[in-house]
Amino acid sequence: MMFSKALVIAAFAAGSCSASSGGEAVAKNPIRKVVTMLQAMQKKVEQEGEKEKELYEKFQCYCKTGGGELTASISAAESKVPAVSSDIEAAEGKLAQTKEDLKQAQADRVAAKEAMAEAKAIREKEAAAFAAEKAEADTNIAA
């Protein structure tokens, strides 16, 4: 704060000296340029300080209230652990049963294909025997 007061006093002193010499000298006076730059820098630093203060206050608020929220969410998650683990075990059991059912269905499918092939072979033999009997019967009828 003392630096900013000294800076303001120096600015006024430089401004009063420059003002007496004329308008053109004020714009070209190197001391005035430095003072103006320092004043701009001071405003910028004060603005940044205010922003940092706001961020710090928000962070402090989060630290005070966030702990309770985190504790609540952790306890809620811990209470869900047994239910989720039992759901996982149930799903694993269902998966194992489904895999067994799939193996059984595949075995049944293979057996059904074999039975169909066997039945087809029997029908073809019966069809050939029928065709031979029919041909014999047709030749007997025609004779």
Backbone hydrogen bonds in HBPLUS format (Angstrom, degrees):
<---DONOR---> <-ACCEPTOR-->    atom                        ^
c    i                          cat <-CA-CA->   ^        H-A-AA   ^      H-
h    n   atom  resd res      DA  || num        DHA   H-A  angle D-A-AA Bond
n    s   type  num  typ     dist DA aas  dist angle  dist       angle   num
A0005-LYS N   A0001-MET O   2.99 MM   4  6.32 153.2  2.07 148.3 155.4     1
A0006-ALA N   A0002-MET O   2.91 MM   4  6.09 161.9  1.94 149.2 154.3     2
A0007-LEU N   A0003-PHE O   2.82 MM   4  5.99 146.4  1.94 142.7 152.9     3
A0008-VAL N   A0004-SER O   2.94 MM   4  6.14 153.1  2.02 142.9 149.2     4
A0009-ILE N   A0005-LYS O   2.95 MM   4  6.19 161.2  1.98 150.1 155.2     5
A0010-ALA N   A0006-ALA O   2.92 MM   4  6.07 158.7  1.97 144.1 150.2     6
A0011-ALA N   A0007-LEU O   2.89 MM   4  6.08 147.7  2.00 141.2 150.6     7
A0012-PHE N   A0008-VAL O   2.93 MM   4  6.22 160.1  1.97 151.6 155.9     8
A0013-ALA N   A0009-ILE O   2.93 MM   4  6.12 158.4  1.98 149.1 155.6     9
A0014-ALA N   A0010-ALA O   2.87 MM   4  6.01 159.2  1.92 145.6 151.4    10
A0015-GLY N   A0011-ALA O   2.77 MM   4  5.89 150.2  1.86 143.6 153.1    11
A0016-SER N   A0012-PHE O   2.83 MM   4  5.99 154.2  1.89 147.6 153.3    12
A0017-CYS N   A0013-ALA O   3.09 MM   4  6.24 155.4  2.15 143.3 149.7    13
A0018-SER N   A0014-ALA O   2.95 MM   4  6.01 153.6  2.02 142.0 149.7    14
A0019-ALA N   A0015-GLY O   2.86 MM   4  5.87 151.2  1.95 142.3 150.4    15
A0021-SER N   A0018-SER O   3.14 MM   3  5.38 137.1  2.33 101.8 113.2    16
A0028-LYS N   A0024-GLU O   3.34 MM   4  6.55 148.3  2.45 142.2 150.6    17
A0029-ASN N   A0025-ALA O   2.90 MM   4  5.64 118.6  2.28 138.8 150.3    18
A0033-LYS N   A0029-ASN O   3.17 MM   4  6.53 152.0  2.26 146.4 154.4    19
A0034-VAL N   A0030-PRO O   3.08 MM   4  6.32 157.6  2.13 145.4 150.4    20
A0035-VAL N   A0031-ILE O   2.90 MM   4  6.17 161.1  1.94 151.2 156.6    21
A0036-THR N   A0032-ARG O   2.85 MM   4  6.04 160.1  1.89 150.4 155.7    22
A0037-MET N   A0033-LYS O   2.92 MM   4  6.15 158.4  1.97 147.8 153.8    23
A0038-LEU N   A0034-VAL O   2.89 MM   4  6.12 156.4  1.94 150.1 156.6    24
A0039-GLN N   A0035-VAL O   2.89 MM   4  6.14 153.2  1.97 148.1 155.6    25
A0040-ALA N   A0036-THR O   2.97 MM   4  6.20 158.8  2.01 148.8 154.3    26
A0041-MET N   A0037-MET O   2.89 MM   4  6.08 154.7  1.95 145.3 152.9    27
A0042-GLN N   A0038-LEU O   2.82 MM   4  6.01 150.0  1.91 143.6 151.9    28
A0043-LYS N   A0039-GLN O   3.01 MM   4  6.31 157.9  2.06 149.1 153.8    29
A0044-LYS N   A0040-ALA O   2.98 MM   4  6.22 159.3  2.03 147.2 153.3    30
A0045-VAL N   A0041-MET O   2.88 MM   4  6.09 159.8  1.92 150.4 155.7    31
A0046-GLU N   A0042-GLN O   2.95 MM   4  6.13 157.9  1.99 148.2 154.2    32
A0047-GLN N   A0043-LYS O   2.92 MM   4  6.17 157.9  1.97 148.8 154.7    33
A0048-GLU N   A0044-LYS O   2.93 MM   4  6.17 163.5  1.96 151.1 155.7    34
A0049-GLY N   A0045-VAL O   2.87 MM   4  6.02 150.9  1.96 144.1 152.6    35
A0050-GLU N   A0046-GLU O   2.95 MM   4  6.24 151.2  2.04 146.3 153.2    36
A0051-LYS N   A0047-GLN O   2.99 MM   4  6.30 160.0  2.03 151.5 156.8    37
A0052-GLU N   A0048-GLU O   2.89 MM   4  6.11 161.3  1.92 149.9 155.2    38
A0053-LYS N   A0049-GLY O   2.89 MM   4  6.06 149.8  1.98 142.9 151.5    39
A0054-GLU N   A0050-GLU O   2.97 MM   4  6.25 157.6  2.02 149.9 154.9    40
A0055-LEU N   A0051-LYS O   2.95 MM   4  6.23 163.9  1.98 153.0 157.3    41
A0056-TYR N   A0052-GLU O   2.87 MM   4  6.03 154.6  1.93 145.2 152.5    42
A0057-GLU N   A0053-LYS O   2.94 MM   4  6.19 155.6  2.00 147.7 154.0    43
A0058-LYS N   A0054-GLU O   2.95 MM   4  6.24 157.6  2.01 150.9 157.0    44
A0059-PHE N   A0055-LEU O   2.90 MM   4  6.11 157.0  1.95 147.4 154.0    45
A0060-GLN N   A0056-TYR O   2.88 MM   4  6.12 155.7  1.94 148.9 155.5    46
A0061-CYS N   A0057-GLU O   2.95 MM   4  6.16 155.0  2.02 145.7 152.5    47
A0062-TYR N   A0058-LYS O   2.91 MM   4  6.18 157.1  1.96 147.8 154.2    48
A0063-CYS N   A0059-PHE O   2.85 MM   4  6.12 154.8  1.91 147.9 155.2    49
A0064-LYS N   A0060-GLN O   2.98 MM   4  6.21 150.3  2.07 145.2 152.6    50
A0065-THR N   A0061-CYS O   2.94 MM   4  6.15 164.8  1.97 154.8 158.6    51
A0066-GLY N   A0062-TYR O   2.56 MM   4  5.06 147.3  1.66 140.9 151.0    52
A0070-LEU N   A0066-GLY O   2.88 MM   4  6.04 162.4  1.91 153.0 158.0    53
A0071-THR N   A0067-GLY O   2.94 MM   4  6.09 158.4  1.99 146.4 152.6    54
A0072-ALA N   A0068-GLY O   2.95 MM   4  6.14 157.6  2.00 146.3 152.4    55
A0073-SER N   A0069-GLU O   2.91 MM   4  6.17 161.2  1.95 151.4 156.3    56
A0074-ILE N   A0070-LEU O   2.90 MM   4  6.05 154.3  1.96 148.3 155.5    57
A0075-SER N   A0071-THR O   2.97 MM   4  6.16 163.5  1.99 149.8 154.0    58
A0076-ALA N   A0072-ALA O   2.94 MM   4  6.12 153.4  2.01 145.7 153.5    59
A0077-ALA N   A0073-SER O   2.96 MM   4  6.10 155.4  2.02 141.9 148.5    60
A0078-GLU N   A0074-ILE O   2.87 MM   4  6.09 155.1  1.93 149.1 156.4    61
A0079-SER N   A0075-SER O   2.99 MM   4  6.16 144.2  2.12 140.1 149.1    62
A0080-LYS N   A0076-ALA O   3.18 MM   4  6.42 132.3  2.42 136.6 148.6    63
A0080-LYS N   A0077-ALA O   3.13 MM   3  5.10 132.4  2.37  93.9 106.9    64
A0084-VAL N   A0080-LYS O   2.92 MM   4  6.09 165.0  1.94 164.1 169.0    65
A0085-SER N   A0081-VAL O   2.89 MM   4  6.03 162.0  1.92 155.8 161.0    66
A0086-SER N   A0082-PRO O   2.94 MM   4  6.11 155.5  2.00 145.7 152.2    67
A0087-ASP N   A0083-ALA O   2.94 MM   4  6.16 149.8  2.03 143.0 151.8    68
A0088-ILE N   A0084-VAL O   2.89 MM   4  6.16 151.1  1.97 146.8 154.7    69
A0089-GLU N   A0085-SER O   2.97 MM   4  6.23 160.1  2.01 147.2 152.1    70
A0090-ALA N   A0086-SER O   2.92 MM   4  6.10 156.5  1.97 145.1 151.7    71
A0091-ALA N   A0087-ASP O   2.88 MM   4  6.08 155.6  1.94 145.4 152.2    72
A0092-GLU N   A0088-ILE O   2.85 MM   4  6.12 153.1  1.93 149.5 157.1    73
A0093-GLY N   A0089-GLU O   2.94 MM   4  6.18 155.5  2.00 146.4 152.9    74
A0094-LYS N   A0090-ALA O   2.92 MM   4  6.16 156.8  1.97 147.4 153.9    75
A0095-LEU N   A0091-ALA O   2.85 MM   4  6.04 151.3  1.93 143.8 152.1    76
A0096-ALA N   A0092-GLU O   2.95 MM   4  6.21 159.1  2.00 148.1 152.9    77
A0097-GLN N   A0093-GLY O   2.98 MM   4  6.24 159.8  2.02 148.3 153.7    78
A0098-THR N   A0094-LYS O   2.86 MM   4  6.06 155.0  1.93 146.9 154.1    79
A0099-LYS N   A0095-LEU O   2.90 MM   4  6.16 152.7  1.98 149.4 156.7    80
A0100-GLU N   A0096-ALA O   3.02 MM   4  6.30 154.9  2.08 146.9 153.5    81
A0101-ASP N   A0097-GLN O   2.90 MM   4  6.15 157.5  1.95 148.4 155.0    82
A0102-LEU N   A0098-THR O   2.86 MM   4  6.07 149.7  1.95 143.9 152.4    83
A0103-LYS N   A0099-LYS O   2.99 MM   4  6.28 159.8  2.03 148.6 153.0    84
A0104-GLN N   A0100-GLU O   2.96 MM   4  6.22 160.5  2.00 149.8 155.3    85
A0105-ALA N   A0101-ASP O   2.85 MM   4  6.05 155.6  1.91 146.2 153.3    86
A0106-GLN N   A0102-LEU O   2.86 MM   4  6.10 155.5  1.92 151.3 158.0    87
A0107-ALA N   A0103-LYS O   2.95 MM   4  6.18 156.5  2.00 146.7 153.2    88
A0108-ASP N   A0104-GLN O   2.86 MM   4  6.10 159.0  1.90 149.4 155.6    89
A0109-ARG N   A0105-ALA O   2.88 MM   4  6.05 149.1  1.98 142.4 151.1    90
A0110-VAL N   A0106-GLN O   2.99 MM   4  6.26 159.1  2.03 149.2 153.9    91
A0111-ALA N   A0107-ALA O   2.96 MM   4  6.22 161.4  2.00 149.8 155.1    92
A0112-ALA N   A0108-ASP O   2.83 MM   4  6.03 153.2  1.90 145.1 152.9    93
A0113-LYS N   A0109-ARG O   2.92 MM   4  6.18 155.8  1.97 150.1 156.2    94
A0114-GLU N   A0110-VAL O   2.97 MM   4  6.25 158.5  2.02 149.0 155.0    95
A0115-ALA N   A0111-ALA O   2.88 MM   4  6.12 156.8  1.94 147.7 154.4    96
A0116-MET N   A0112-ALA O   2.87 MM   4  6.08 153.1  1.94 146.1 153.6    97
A0117-ALA N   A0113-LYS O   2.87 MM   4  6.11 157.3  1.93 148.7 154.8    98
A0118-GLU N   A0114-GLU O   2.92 MM   4  6.13 158.9  1.97 149.2 154.9    99
A0119-ALA N   A0115-ALA O   2.86 MM   4  6.02 159.6  1.90 146.6 152.6   100
A0120-LYS N   A0116-MET O   2.83 MM   4  6.00 151.8  1.91 145.1 153.1   101
A0121-ALA N   A0117-ALA O   2.96 MM   4  6.20 154.8  2.03 144.9 151.4   102
A0122-ILE N   A0118-GLU O   2.96 MM   4  6.25 158.0  2.01 148.7 154.7   103
A0123-ARG N   A0119-ALA O   2.89 MM   4  6.14 159.4  1.93 148.1 153.7   104
A0124-GLU N   A0120-LYS O   2.89 MM   4  6.11 154.1  1.95 147.6 154.8   105
A0125-LYS N   A0121-ALA O   3.00 MM   4  6.26 157.0  2.06 148.1 153.8   106
A0126-GLU N   A0122-ILE O   2.88 MM   4  6.13 163.0  1.90 152.3 157.3   107
A0127-ALA N   A0123-ARG O   2.72 MM   4  5.87 151.5  1.80 145.8 154.3   108
A0128-ALA N   A0124-GLU O   2.88 MM   4  6.07 152.4  1.95 143.9 151.1   109
A0129-ALA N   A0125-LYS O   2.89 MM   4  6.15 157.7  1.94 149.2 155.7   110
A0130-PHE N   A0126-GLU O   2.83 MM   4  6.00 157.1  1.88 146.1 152.8   111
A0131-ALA N   A0127-ALA O   2.83 MM   4  6.00 156.8  1.89 143.5 150.4   112
A0132-ALA N   A0128-ALA O   2.97 MM   4  6.20 150.6  2.06 143.6 151.2   113
A0133-GLU N   A0129-ALA O   2.93 MM   4  6.22 160.5  1.97 150.3 155.4   114
A0134-LYS N   A0130-PHE O   2.79 MM   4  5.94 159.3  1.83 153.7 159.9   115
A0135-ALA N   A0131-ALA O   2.93 MM   4  6.02 157.8  1.98 141.3 147.7   116
A0136-GLU N   A0132-ALA O   2.96 MM   4  6.16 156.0  2.02 144.5 151.3   117
A0137-ALA N   A0133-GLU O   2.75 MM   4  5.96 155.1  1.81 146.0 153.9   118
A0138-ASP N   A0134-LYS O   2.71 MM   4  5.89 158.3  1.75 152.1 158.3   119
A0139-THR N   A0135-ALA O   2.97 MM   4  6.18 154.7  2.04 144.4 150.7   120
A0140-ASN N   A0136-GLU O   2.97 MM   4  6.16 149.2  2.07 143.5 152.2   121
A0141-ILE N   A0137-ALA O   2.89 MM   4  6.07 157.0  1.94 149.7 155.8   122
A0142-ALA N   A0138-ASP O   2.89 MM   4  5.97 154.2  1.96 142.5 150.1   123
A0143-ALA N   A0139-THR O   3.08 MM   4  6.08 127.8  2.36 132.0 143.6   124
